[in-house]
Amino acid sequence: MIVDTIATDLARSATQIPGLLGAYEIVRADSFEWLAKAEPCSIHAVVTDPPYGVLEYTPRELEKMKNGKGGVWRIPPSFDGYQRKPLPRFTVLRMEDRIILRSFFKRLAERLFPVAVPGAHVFIATNPLVSHLVYEPFVAAGFEKRGEIIRVVHTLRGGDRPKNAHDEFADVTVMPKSCWEPWGLFRKPCEGRVQDNLRQWKTGGLRRISAKEPFKDLIYSSPARGLEKKIAPHPSLKPQSFMRRIVAASLPLGEGVILDPFMGSGSTIAAAAACGLRSMGIEISPEFFEMAEKAVPRLARLSEKDLGSNGSQI
């Protein structure tokens, strides 16, 4: 169900997918404005892939990406008849872009801190080139850094010879080929011991894979493709096989609400619904919000067979 809210022309949808336990709510809004008005200590986990520097998601850059030419987005060539998805080129960021980027995450961390319950974990996707601009503001805001989740994924980033001098410097790579994606892991400090926090707030730890196997910080994950990309053609779509592992770990007792303040096409929300967990998604773009409305229930219903061998954890 969609209703318009007063004056601001924002949209909201609250749904529970038949056959699934995970109720979710999605809202079209500015996440910073939404967080400023959110009830303190109301969110039990955050799982998000933010728009880095905001630069690549400006209308101008998105238009260049769609046209396949120019701008921040690197348009990879096709391989074996498959057109690879565009990638943002963080190497082109200027100093002023980096300052804006750090300010963006400072503002985000400061808005998230009062909304999160004690012991709430934040999983935030980043990139090896700019992760320091994300991590430092979160620590400064009061979050504890609890490590990194290493998503082993092979993309077309890096590994290139010097531009316009490929033959002259045939044995030179300008920077390493990217084979992993870091996800920063932070926690709002617990009240007392972890066991006390778990009893009071249902947070403070991470849900194990099984009684014999803990959650691990290394996850093999191919890029989202095939049926998932057809359902949700978002330029930064994360695969369900990966997202379901993350959201399942984020609520140690399976209780509480997972927030994605930059929902995009809804991969976090769909993963939470598939795992039977409650979630809330915020998205400012009308285009991506409409995409998420349609994609979330379809992505959530995908079975392991549908997802195929799109990643495994060791």
Summary of the structure (lengths in Angstrom):
residues: 314
radius of gyration: 19.4
end to end distance: 40.3
largest distance: 64.0
contacts: 990
relative contact order: 0.18
helix: 33%
strand: 22%
